[in-house]
Each structure stands twice: as structure tokens, then as C-alpha cells.
Amino acid sequence: MLDNTQVERLEAEAANSAKVRQPMYAARKKIFPKRATGNFRRFKWLVMAITLGIYYLTQWLRWDRGPFAPDQAVLLDLANRRFYFFFIEIWPQEFYYVAGLLIMAGVGLFLITSTIGRAWCGYTCPQTVWVDLFLVVERAIEGDRNARMKLDAGPWTARKLALRASKHAIWLGIGAATGGAWIFYFADAPTLVGELFTGTAAPVAYIT
């Protein structure tokens, strides 16, 4: 047996002890993505244009359903509890069709992700699409990576203030257009546009 005099002792301190206090969070580091080129980037631009076009323009498509029926191609008529999708009309008791479609879409997303990888997250995810749109605006106003880094590190001049104000104004416009496009799926789009500008739309439309 070994006595206490033969045991090697090592002094250790906690990583976040009072003597060596570590910060809880790292400082924020700005990211300045560089413009990418190539076939995949061009394909991503195409997907972005198609997906944004579908989102912003679908509610303006008309579809003749006869008298006493809405003529908007895609409409979520919550007041009358109807869901119109081109030639399809879904009533509340038929919502299991929508549930089945959502389940199949989820399984399809899982299969695509497991076989092709980031096909959804890298190309068609709404976050990816809108981030690309915001970056397009930022590059158009402030320039590519080096120019943006130089602008960010420089002092606040009239030019820098004008560039930043223009960029954020356009970003706010995109946000308003995105929220506006969403509410047009729940009411007749041309009618709602007139009500929004005349102040007669429902409060929820302005809040959204």
C-alpha cells in the first residue's frame, strides 16, 4: 500500500473560477458573405425567382367557378370555412385530405433530404430564399464583400448613412410586401387592396 507521501498531487482550478473568469458569450462577429458564381448559384437564382414569384403572384390568379363563388384561384376563406385551390374545393369535414397531403409532403421532404442532402434547406427553404433576396439588395446598394467590410469599418459619413438608410428602407418594403402577400390569400386580393388604401380593411389585415 502507498501512503499519502507517495501519491502525486496536482492542483487544478475550475475553468470559470473567480481567478480566471471567462465570458459567458462570445462577442458578435459580423459576417460578410462573398458573391458566389457557378452553375449551382445560377440554379439557386432561378429557384429563388420561381418561389418568390409563386408566393407573390398566386393570389392574383383568377379561376372561374361560376356565380356566387369566389374567382380567386387560391383562397383560404375562413369566414365561410372553405379552401379553394384552383379546381379543388375543400370543406371542413374534408380537411383530412389536407392532412394527408401534409403528411406526404413531410415524408417526401425526409426522403429528398436523405438522398440529395440540402436540396430543401439550400434552395427552397423560405429562410434561404428571403436571405438571398435581402443579400441581393445589400450588394446592389453597398457593394460586394470587400466594399461592405470597408463601409462597416469606416466612420459614419453622409454617404454611409444614405446607403444604410436606403438598404433598410428597401428591406422594410420587402417585409411589408411579404406580409401583404400573405393576407391576400385569405381575402379577395383586388378588393382587399382597395380597402387597405381607403382605410376600410379589417384591423387584422393591417396588423399582419
C-alpha positions in Angstrom: 0.0 0.0 0.0 1.1 3.6 -0.7 1.0 6.2 2.0 -0.1 9.8 1.4 3.6 10.9 0.8 3.9 8.7 -2.3 0.7 10.0 -4.0 1.3 12.7 -6.6 -1.0 15.6 -6.2 -2.0 18.0 -8.9 -3.5 21.4 -8.2 -6.4 22.2 -10.5 -8.7 25.1 -10.9 -12.2 25.3 -12.4 -12.2 26.7 -15.9 -14.5 29.5 -14.8 -13.1 30.2 -11.4 -13.1 33.5 -9.7 -9.4 33.9 -10.6 -9.9 33.2 -14.3 -13.4 34.4 -15.1 -14.5 33.6 -18.7 -17.2 35.5 -20.5 -20.4 33.6 -20.9 -20.9 34.6 -24.5 -18.6 35.4 -27.4 -18.7 38.8 -28.9 -20.8 39.2 -32.0 -18.9 38.9 -35.2 -20.4 40.3 -38.4 -20.4 38.0 -41.5 -19.9 39.5 -44.9 -20.7 36.8 -47.5 -18.9 37.0 -50.8 -20.8 36.8 -54.1 -20.8 33.2 -55.4 -20.8 32.1 -59.1 -21.2 28.9 -61.0 -23.9 26.5 -62.2 -25.4 25.8 -58.7 -25.5 29.5 -57.9 -27.4 30.2 -61.2 -29.8 27.4 -60.4 -30.3 28.9 -57.0 -31.2 32.3 -58.6 -33.7 30.5 -60.8 -35.3 28.7 -57.9 -35.4 32.0 -55.9 -37.2 33.7 -58.8 -39.7 30.9 -59.2 -40.5 30.5 -55.5 -40.9 34.3 -54.9 -43.0 34.6 -58.0 -45.3 31.8 -56.8 -45.7 33.4 -53.3 -46.2 37.0 -54.5 -48.4 36.3 -57.6 -50.5 33.2 -56.9 -53.2 35.1 -55.1 -53.8 37.4 -58.1 -54.7 34.4 -60.4 -58.3 34.1 -61.3 -60.4 30.9 -61.6 -64.0 30.9 -62.8 -66.2 28.8 -60.5 -69.5 30.2 -61.7 -71.9 32.6 -60.0 -71.9 33.1 -56.2 -68.4 31.6 -55.9 -65.1 33.4 -55.4 -63.0 33.7 -58.6 -59.6 33.7 -56.8 -57.6 30.7 -57.8 -56.1 30.1 -54.3 -58.2 31.3 -51.4 -58.5 30.4 -47.7 -62.0 31.6 -47.0 -62.0 31.3 -43.2 -65.3 33.2 -42.8 -67.2 30.6 -44.9 -64.9 27.8 -43.9 -63.8 26.9 -47.5 -60.4 26.3 -49.0 -60.2 26.9 -52.8 -57.2 25.6 -54.7 -57.9 26.1 -58.5 -60.4 23.4 -59.3 -60.4 21.9 -55.8 -62.8 23.0 -53.1 -62.2 21.6 -49.6 -64.8 21.9 -46.8 -64.0 21.4 -43.1 -65.2 17.8 -43.0 -62.8 17.1 -45.9 -59.7 18.5 -44.2 -58.3 15.0 -43.8 -57.2 15.5 -47.5 -55.1 18.4 -46.5 -53.7 16.4 -43.5 -52.8 13.6 -45.9 -51.1 16.0 -48.3 -49.1 17.5 -45.4 -48.0 14.1 -44.2 -46.9 13.1 -47.7 -45.1 16.4 -48.1 -43.2 15.7 -44.8 -42.3 12.2 -45.8 -41.2 13.5 -49.2 -39.1 16.1 -47.6 -37.4 13.5 -45.4 -36.7 11.3 -48.5 -35.3 14.1 -50.5 -33.1 15.3 -47.7 -31.8 11.8 -47.0 -30.9 11.3 -50.7 -29.9 14.7 -52.1 -28.9 16.4 -48.9 -29.6 20.1 -48.7 -32.0 20.3 -51.6 -34.6 21.9 -49.4 -32.6 23.9 -47.0 -30.1 25.1 -49.6 -32.6 26.1 -52.4 -36.2 26.3 -51.5 -36.5 26.9 -47.7 -38.2 30.2 -47.1 -35.4 31.4 -44.9 -32.8 30.7 -47.6 -34.9 32.3 -50.3 -35.5 35.5 -48.4 -32.0 35.8 -47.1 -30.8 35.6 -50.7 -33.3 38.4 -51.6 -32.0 40.6 -48.8 -28.4 40.0 -49.8 -29.2 41.0 -53.4 -30.5 44.3 -52.1 -27.5 44.7 -49.8 -25.0 44.0 -52.6 -26.8 46.3 -55.0 -26.5 49.2 -52.6 -23.3 48.7 -50.6 -21.3 46.5 -53.0 -19.7 43.1 -52.6 -17.8 41.7 -49.5 -14.8 44.0 -49.5 -16.8 47.1 -50.1 -19.2 46.2 -47.3 -16.4 45.5 -44.9 -14.8 48.8 -45.7 -18.1 50.7 -45.3 -18.8 48.9 -42.0 -15.4 49.8 -40.6 -15.4 53.4 -41.7 -16.8 56.4 -39.9 -20.4 57.5 -40.1 -20.5 59.9 -43.1 -23.4 61.2 -45.1 -22.7 58.6 -47.8 -22.7 55.7 -45.3 -25.9 57.0 -43.6 -27.6 57.3 -47.0 -26.6 53.8 -48.0 -27.7 52.2 -44.8 -31.0 54.1 -44.8 -31.7 53.1 -48.4 -30.9 49.4 -47.6 -33.1 49.2 -44.6 -35.9 51.1 -46.3 -36.0 48.5 -49.1 -35.7 45.7 -46.5 -38.8 47.1 -44.7 -40.6 47.3 -48.1 -39.8 43.7 -48.7 -41.1 42.8 -45.2 -44.3 44.8 -45.8 -44.8 43.2 -49.3 -44.3 39.7 -47.7 -46.9 40.3 -45.0 -49.2 41.9 -47.5 -48.9 39.0 -49.9 -49.8 36.6 -47.1 -53.1 38.3 -46.2 -54.2 38.3 -49.8 -54.5 34.5 -49.6 -57.4 35.0 -47.0 -59.5 37.5 -48.9 -60.1 38.6 -52.5 -56.9 40.3 -53.4 -58.1 43.2 -55.6 -60.9 44.0 -53.2 -58.5 44.0 -50.2 -56.0 46.2 -51.9 -58.7 48.9 -52.3 -59.8 48.5 -48.7 -56.2 48.8 -47.4 -55.6 52.1 -49.2 -59.0 53.5 -48.2 -58.7 52.6 -44.5 -61.7 50.2 -44.5 -59.9 46.9 -44.2 -60.1 44.7 -41.1 -57.6 45.5 -38.3 -56.1 42.1 -38.6 -55.0 42.9 -42.2 -53.1 46.0 -41.1 -51.6 44.1 -38.1 -50.4 41.3 -40.4 
